[in-house]
Amino acid sequence: MTQTFFLLRELVRRDFRGRYAGSVLGFLWSFVQPLWQLLLFSFVFATLMKISPLGERTDNFGVFLFCGLLPWTAFNEGISRSATAITENASLVKKLSFPSELLVLAVVLAALLHEAIAASIFVAVLIFLGEMHPASLPLLLVALPLQVALTLGLGLMLAAVHVFFRDTAQVVGMVFTGWFYFTPIVYPMGLVPERFRGWIEANPLTALVGLYRAAFLGGPPVDLTAILVLAGWSLVAAIVGLSLFRRLKPSFADEI
């Protein structure tokens, strides 16, 4: 167990450092990028376009949008990079004693670490704007485990499949482009036509984004049914992903 934890820690550290290797600002980019993104959204949508997310927990569209982008970015990055985690680390996978599941888990945790940095910037901005609701932050204790389970499950599944079908990563990119707009990130649920609302609510990320907005911005609680949908998808993804990965794992070394 100690050795596994050490390996995981080193893999996450390698992934995190590798992203900014050779850059002038290095680790500081983790703070600069989300701050710039938040300021840009606020200026474009709230100041120039004067868009207001009617019926939501905030009147600031930049804040509304960034709340949804936080979990989406970590989810998207975790799964997209998980798809190639095995093929990009062939030398490690071919070592019989190496637990290749850690490669996927490390990618997911590294994405979560970047999300945590962005979230810390977001909290500071919310405090400055007077929109922070600390009493509702414990909702993240519900959102994060479900997010990790869903991301890891799908990541394991795609990592295993990509070893045998190298077009998987490209297909994932196309699917996620559509999934983004199928999730109420850039639009409030109030704008969704009634005939499409059932489909949007069945999307597990709808509940995840709702939990994040409730955690940071307060307001009415997230519908319990939506949380159960998210929990159900997360459980299924984790079980199927891990089962498929372990079933195909013995053939990885021969295929990469």
ROKOLLO-490872 format. One record per residue (C-alpha): x negated, y, z negated; residue in one letter. Coordinates in pm, whole numbers, padded with zeros to 5 digits, always signed. Layout:
XYZA ...
! end
This chain:
+00000+00000+00000M -00282+00242-00088T -00463+00165+00237Q -00143+00216+00439T -00080+00551+00273F -00439+00656+00343F -00407+00560+00710L -00079+00748+00741L -00223+01058+00576R -00523+01056+00810E -00305+01008+01117L -00081+01300+01020V -00387+01514+00946R -00543+01420+01282R -00223+01505+01466D -00180+01835+01286F -00541+01947+01337R -00555+01825+01696G -00276+02055+01804R -00482+02369+01741Y -00831+02229+01796A -01052+02484+01968G -00810+02777+01929S -00920+03103+01767V -00635+03131+01516L -00618+02757+01449G -00376+02671+01169F -00238+03028+01165L -00052+02952+01488W +00186+02742+01279S +00303+03065+01114F +00269+03304+01407V +00476+03103+01657Q +00796+03062+01450P +00778+03424+01330L +00744+03548+01688W +01027+03320+01798Q +01258+03447+01525L +01178+03812+01595L +01229+03758+01967L +01567+03589+01920F +01685+03862+01684S +01580+04139+01923F +01721+03984+02241V +02049+03842+02110F +02132+04071+01819A +01989+04402+01942T +01992+04396+02323L +02285+04165+02396M +02466+04239+02067K +02601+03886+02047I +02775+03796+01722S +02842+03434+01625P +03209+03478+01540L +03342+03258+01261G +02996+03150+01146E +02806+03206+00822R +02611+03504+00958T +02666+03793+01198D +02302+03785+01311N +02278+03569+01621F +01901+03531+01584G +01946+03384+01236V +02231+03165+01357F +02022+03034+01648L +01704+02974+01446F +01898+02769+01190C +01990+02528+01467G +01649+02529+01629L +01471+02422+01310L +01603+02063+01302P +01629+02040+01680W +01264+02129+01740T +01140+01873+01487A +01378+01609+01622F +01285+01676+01984N +00912+01687+01918E +00917+01380+01694G +01096+01161+01948I +00927+01296+02262S +00580+01240+02120R +00676+00909+01963S +00756+00772+02309A +00388+00782+02404T +00240+00720+02058A +00152+00357+02133I +00018+00398+02486T -00195+00698+02385E -00359+00506+02102N -00442+00180+02278A -00774+00135+02096S -00600+00138+01758L -00308-00080+01865V -00541-00353+01992K -00686-00393+01644K -00496-00686+01495L -00495-00545+01143S -00364-00202+01241F +00005-00135+01160P +00111+00040+01482S +00439+00157+01326E +00230+00420+01148L +00151+00590+01479L +00518+00671+01528V +00575+00763+01165L +00274+00997+01172A +00412+01183+01473V +00752+01220+01306V +00598+01347+00982L +00368+01589+01166A +00671+01737+01342A +00843+01765+01004L +00539+01944+00862L +00552+02203+01139H +00923+02242+01070E +00849+02304+00702A +00608+02583+00793I +00866+02741+01025A +01130+02704+00751A +00909+02888+00501S +00884+03180+00745I +01261+03166+00797F +01328+03176+00423V +01109+03485+00388A +01301+03656+00669V +01637+03559+00518L +01533+03705+00184I +01427+04025+00360F +01762+04043+00541L +01957+03963+00225G +02113+03651+00380E +01944+03386+00168M +02167+03153-00037H +01933+02951-00262P +02220+02773-00438A +02296+02577-00122S +01936+02473-00045L +01983+02129-00211P +02184+02035+00100L +01847+01988+00266L +01799+01687+00039L +02088+01533+00231V +01983+01655+00574A +01613+01568+00573L +01630+01192+00493P +01900+01145+00757L +01697+01348+01007Q +01384+01142+00942V +01574+00812+00968A +01736+00913+01297L +01413+01050+01445T +01202+00756+01332L +01454+00497+01450G +01484+00645+01798L +01109+00708+01806G +01025+00345+01730L +01273+00229+01991M +01134+00452+02265L +00771+00389+02171A +00826+00015+02215A +01017+00049+02541V +00761+00292+02689H +00488+00029+02662V +00674-00180+02923F +00853+00095+03118F +00628+00397+03164R +00908+00615+03301D +01065+00627+02955T +00897+00953+02854A +01026+01132+03165Q +01379+01000+03111V +01368+01116+02749V +01279+01469+02863G +01580+01480+03094M +01815+01337+02830V +01701+01589+02571F +01763+01879+02807T +02129+01777+02819G +02142+01685+02449W +02031+02035+02355F +02334+02193+02521Y +02559+01917+02389F +02466+02035+02037T +02611+02362+01892P +02276+02539+01865I +02318+02834+02100V +02695+02852+02060Y +02933+02825+01760P +03185+02543+01741M +03464+02801+01767G +03377+02852+02135L +03407+02482+02223V +03732+02405+02412P +03961+02173+02221E +03939+01896+02483R +03560+01874+02437F +03545+01923+02060R +03575+01552+01977G +03269+01474+02188W +03065+01749+02027I +03166+01637+01678E +03064+01278+01757A +02711+01403+01828N +02505+01328+01513P +02301+01645+01558L +02615+01855+01523T +02637+01756+01157A +02260+01796+01111L +02264+02151+01246V +02570+02223+01032G +02389+02100+00721L +02094+02327+00792Y +02317+02630+00842R +02508+02553+00523A +02181+02503+00332A +02023+02832+00436F +02327+03053+00482L +02580+02915+00232G +02948+02930+00315G +03202+02647+00338P +03063+02294+00295P +03002+02065+00593V +03285+01825+00669D +03223+01492+00495L +03332+01299+00804T +03061+01470+01009A +02798+01377+00750I +02916+01015+00755L +02886+01015+01135V +02529+01140+01103L +02451+00883+00831A +02597+00604+01043G +02395+00696+01351W +02079+00734+01139S +02123+00392+00980L +02191+00220+01312V +01896+00393+01478A +01659+00298+01195A +01765-00068+01192I +01771-00115+01570V +01451+00084+01625G +01250-00106+01365L +01385-00444+01477S +01311-00380+01843L +00965-00241+01767F +00864-00542+01559R +01004-00783+01816R +00802-00629+02101L +00494-00544+01896K +00307-00874+01959P +00299-00794+02333S +00171-00437+02299F -00198-00525+02324A -00145-00714+02650D +00050-00431+02814E -00152-00120+02731I 
! end
